[in-house]
């Protein structure tokens, strides 16, 4: 495989990854993220409210549910470790 073919393949893979990423939901429910991270819902809720996360940017309320922004999920992972 020459360099040009490799570059074309990488560009196509990047485009597919970008397309898949854009299909992910913008907001996730708190229990969904807590389960994914191996945390309790209460500990995740406390972490969100302790001041490291910004309301209406990193999380928001939808009635009685807390929704977490897709962009805040990696930050939760970093704080967890």
C-alpha positions in Angstrom: 0.0 0.0 0.0 1.5 3.3 -1.0 1.4 6.5 1.0 -1.5 8.0 -1.0 -3.7 5.0 -0.5 -2.9 4.9 3.2 -3.8 8.6 3.5 -7.1 8.1 1.6 -8.0 5.2 3.9 -7.2 7.2 7.0 -9.3 10.2 5.8 -12.2 7.9 5.1 -11.9 6.3 8.6 -11.8 9.7 10.2 -14.9 10.8 8.3 -16.8 7.7 9.5 -15.7 8.3 13.1 -16.8 11.9 12.9 -20.2 10.9 11.5 -20.6 8.3 14.3 -19.6 10.8 17.0 -22.1 13.4 15.7 -24.9 10.8 16.0 -24.3 10.4 19.7 -26.8 12.2 22.0 -25.8 15.6 23.3 -27.2 14.8 26.8 -27.1 11.6 28.9 -29.1 10.7 32.0 -27.3 10.7 35.4 -28.0 7.0 36.1 -26.7 6.0 32.7 -23.4 7.8 33.2 -23.1 6.6 36.9 -23.6 3.0 35.8 -21.1 3.4 33.0 -18.5 4.9 35.3 -19.1 2.4 38.1 -20.3 5.1 40.5 -23.5 5.4 42.6 -26.0 8.0 41.4 -25.6 9.9 44.6 -21.8 10.1 44.3 -22.1 11.4 40.8 -24.7 13.9 41.7 -22.5 15.2 44.5 -19.6 15.4 42.2 -21.6 17.5 39.7 -22.8 19.8 42.4 -19.5 20.3 44.3 -18.5 23.2 42.0 -16.2 21.5 39.4 -19.0 21.3 36.9 -21.0 24.3 35.5 -24.9 24.1 35.6 -26.5 24.5 32.1 -23.2 23.7 30.5 -22.0 20.4 32.0 -25.3 19.3 33.4 -28.9 20.5 33.5 -32.2 19.6 35.1 -35.1 18.2 33.0 -37.9 18.2 35.5 -36.6 16.0 38.3 -33.9 14.3 36.2 -30.3 15.5 35.8 -28.9 15.3 32.3 -25.1 15.4 31.7 -23.6 16.9 28.6 -21.6 14.7 26.3 -18.7 17.1 26.7 -18.6 16.6 30.5 -18.3 12.8 30.4 -14.5 12.8 29.9 -14.1 15.3 32.7 -16.0 12.9 35.0 -13.6 10.2 34.0 -10.6 12.4 34.8 -12.0 13.4 38.2 -12.8 9.7 39.0 -9.2 8.5 38.6 
